[in-house]
Structures are given as structure tokens and as C-alpha cells.
Amino acid sequence: MVKLIGRISEIKILSDALGNNKSELIAVYGRRRVGKTFLIREFYKKSIVFEITGLFKGNMKDQLQNFMKAMTVKSRKKKLETPNSWLDAFTILEDYLNTLKSKKKKVIFIDEFP
């Protein structure tokens, strides 16, 4: 593991979230180019089960298509229909997560959350 320097408080938050038995949403924000994405990918690299990067200035239809493209790759299915809403998209993600056998906590990483 690469040593994460100068991120003691952030690592504690990420570690506590991974170690407890409840679901949590962690929003990491800050200036551009300071290592936010690197921090999450490095810390959770063994726990991330789904990752997507939002499209800059993408409309909802484009964001949903991007989501389904990532979901299709992750689930190894041929082509999944693009959902009409985020509720439908997250239902598809939930169905995928339920197929995973691991008992360990699953991390979903949404980068550049639009």
C-alpha cells in the first residue's frame, strides 16, 4: 500500500466507516488536484465493488447512460437497458450488489458526483 501522507484525519474517517456495520455516505470535497480521488482509490482499493466517474456537464440522460455502461462492464452482462431514472439505476446496482458473495463491506465510489 502506498503511504498516504498528511491525511490522518481523513484516513480515520474512512477507516471508521469501513469498520462499522452500517451503511454510510462520505462526501470528499476540496480544491482541484489535491488527491481526493487518489485517497479514496488507494484506501478502499480492496473494497470498491463499483466505481463510476460522472460526466462533466452531462445531462441526466448522458449520466444514466454512463452509469449503465459502467454497470454493464462490472456485471459482465451484454447490454443493459438505460434506466429512465436514478431510482431505477440504483435498483439495478442493488441487484448487482446482492449477487456478490462477500460478507465484507462493499464500497461504491462515485467520483465527480454531478
VOPAGU-2260 file (C-alpha; in pm, 1 decimal, decimal comma):
REM VOPAGU-2260
SITE   aa  ch    i         X         Y         Z
SITE  MET   A    0       0,0       0,0       0,0
SITE  VAL   A    1     123,6     347,1     -85,9
SITE  LYS   A    2     170,3     554,4     225,3
SITE  LEU   A    3     -87,5     830,3     240,4
SITE  ILE   A    4      91,6    1133,2     382,9
SITE  GLY   A    5     -80,4    1417,6     565,5
SITE  ARG   A    6    -423,9    1257,8     563,4
SITE  ILE   A    7    -451,4    1137,6     923,7
SITE  SER   A    8    -799,0    1275,5     996,2
SITE  GLU   A    9    -932,2    1167,2     654,3
SITE  ILE   A   10    -792,4     814,6     695,7
SITE  LYS   A   11    -955,7     788,1    1038,4
SITE  ILE   A   12   -1295,2     882,2     892,3
SITE  LEU   A   13   -1255,6     634,5     603,7
SITE  SER   A   14   -1133,3     360,8     837,4
SITE  ASP   A   15   -1415,1     413,6    1087,6
SITE  ALA   A   16   -1672,7     398,1     807,6
SITE  LEU   A   17   -1527,0      74,5     674,3
SITE  GLY   A   18   -1505,4     -79,8    1020,5
SITE  ASN   A   19   -1860,0     -23,3    1141,0
SITE  ASN   A   20   -2163,4    -228,6    1043,5
SITE  LYS   A   21   -2382,9      45,0     897,7
SITE  SER   A   22   -2403,1     199,2     552,5
SITE  GLU   A   23   -2264,5     548,9     515,8
SITE  LEU   A   24   -2225,5     819,3     254,3
SITE  ILE   A   25   -1893,7    1000,2     264,3
SITE  ALA   A   26   -1856,6    1315,1      56,3
SITE  VAL   A   27   -1498,4    1418,0      -8,7
SITE  TYR   A   28   -1464,3    1768,4    -145,3
SITE  GLY   A   29   -1193,0    2026,5    -186,2
SITE  ARG   A   30    -977,3    2210,1    -434,7
SITE  ARG   A   31    -890,5    2050,3    -765,8
SITE  ARG   A   32    -578,8    1835,6    -797,0
SITE  VAL   A   33    -515,9    1770,7    -426,2
SITE  GLY   A   34    -553,2    1391,3    -436,2
SITE  LYS   A   35    -914,3    1326,3    -335,3
SITE  THR   A   36    -969,1    1052,5    -594,1
SITE  PHE   A   37    -627,2     900,0    -521,8
SITE  LEU   A   38    -705,6     893,3    -149,4
SITE  ILE   A   39   -1032,0     704,1    -197,8
SITE  ARG   A   40    -895,6     462,9    -458,6
SITE  GLU   A   41    -584,7     387,1    -255,5
SITE  PHE   A   42    -756,0     348,5      81,7
SITE  TYR   A   43   -1051,7     143,5     -44,0
SITE  LYS   A   44    -879,8     -42,0    -330,3
SITE  LYS   A   45    -968,0    -384,3    -188,8
SITE  SER   A   46   -1325,7    -286,8    -101,9
SITE  ILE   A   47   -1453,7     -96,4    -406,7
SITE  VAL   A   48   -1706,7    -314,5    -588,7
SITE  PHE   A   49   -1841,0     -46,8    -823,1
SITE  GLU   A   50   -1687,1     276,9    -943,7
SITE  ILE   A   51   -1810,4     542,5   -1179,2
SITE  THR   A   52   -1698,4     889,7   -1273,1
SITE  GLY   A   53   -1971,9    1139,2   -1354,4
SITE  LEU   A   54   -1964,7    1326,3   -1682,5
SITE  PHE   A   55   -1869,0    1693,5   -1669,4
SITE  LYS   A   56   -2177,4    1896,4   -1764,9
SITE  GLY   A   57   -2358,6    1578,0   -1872,0
SITE  ASN   A   58   -2735,2    1588,0   -1870,0
SITE  MET   A   59   -2935,8    1325,8   -1683,2
SITE  LYS   A   60   -2974,7    1101,2   -1987,8
SITE  ASP   A   61   -2598,8    1104,4   -2051,6
SITE  GLN   A   62   -2523,4    1040,4   -1683,8
SITE  LEU   A   63   -2762,4     743,1   -1678,9
SITE  GLN   A   64   -2607,3     602,0   -1998,2
SITE  ASN   A   65   -2262,1     642,1   -1844,9
SITE  PHE   A   66   -2382,8     466,0   -1529,3
SITE  MET   A   67   -2522,9     174,9   -1727,6
SITE  LYS   A   68   -2204,0     144,9   -1932,3
SITE  ALA   A   69   -2008,9     103,4   -1608,3
SITE  MET   A   70   -2272,6    -133,3   -1471,3
SITE  THR   A   71   -2261,4    -346,3   -1787,6
SITE  VAL   A   72   -1883,0    -380,6   -1761,5
SITE  LYS   A   73   -1895,6    -461,3   -1389,1
SITE  SER   A   74   -2178,9    -713,4   -1409,8
SITE  ARG   A   75   -2032,7    -872,5   -1725,9
SITE  LYS   A   76   -2371,9    -870,9   -1892,1
SITE  LYS   A   77   -2418,0    -799,8   -2259,3
SITE  LYS   A   78   -2604,7    -470,6   -2274,9
SITE  LEU   A   79   -2834,0    -338,6   -2009,0
SITE  GLU   A   80   -3116,6    -101,0   -2090,6
SITE  THR   A   81   -3058,2     257,5   -1982,8
SITE  PRO   A   82   -3298,3     332,6   -1697,8
SITE  ASN   A   83   -3530,1     630,3   -1700,4
SITE  SER   A   84   -3444,1     749,2   -1350,2
SITE  TRP   A   85   -3180,4     729,0   -1080,5
SITE  LEU   A   86   -3418,3     521,4    -871,8
SITE  ASP   A   87   -3419,7     258,5   -1148,2
SITE  ALA   A   88   -3040,5     283,9   -1187,1
SITE  PHE   A   89   -2975,9     230,2    -818,3
SITE  THR   A   90   -3219,4     -61,3    -814,8
SITE  ILE   A   91   -3005,2    -223,8   -1085,4
SITE  LEU   A   92   -2693,7    -151,9    -876,9
SITE  GLU   A   93   -2863,7    -300,4    -569,6
SITE  ASP   A   94   -2949,1    -616,4    -765,0
SITE  TYR   A   95   -2584,7    -643,8    -873,5
SITE  LEU   A   96   -2459,0    -595,2    -516,3
SITE  ASN   A   97   -2691,2    -869,5    -395,3
SITE  THR   A   98   -2517,1   -1115,4    -630,6
SITE  LEU   A   99   -2181,4   -1060,6    -461,8
SITE  LYS   A  100   -2094,2   -1337,7    -219,5
SITE  SER   A  101   -1855,8   -1149,7       9,2
SITE  LYS   A  102   -1959,6   -1076,2     366,0
SITE  LYS   A  103   -1719,9    -780,6     388,1
SITE  LYS   A  104   -1840,1    -424,8     347,8
SITE  LYS   A  105   -1885,0    -314,1     -12,1
SITE  VAL   A  106   -1771,2      29,9    -124,4
SITE  ILE   A  107   -1937,2     213,8    -411,5
SITE  PHE   A  108   -1725,2     500,8    -539,8
SITE  ILE   A  109   -1898,4     776,7    -735,4
SITE  ASP   A  110   -1633,9    1023,5    -849,9
SITE  GLU   A  111   -1719,7    1369,8    -979,5
SITE  PHE   A  112   -2069,1    1338,9    -837,6
SITE  PRO   A  113   -2280,4    1563,9   -1061,7
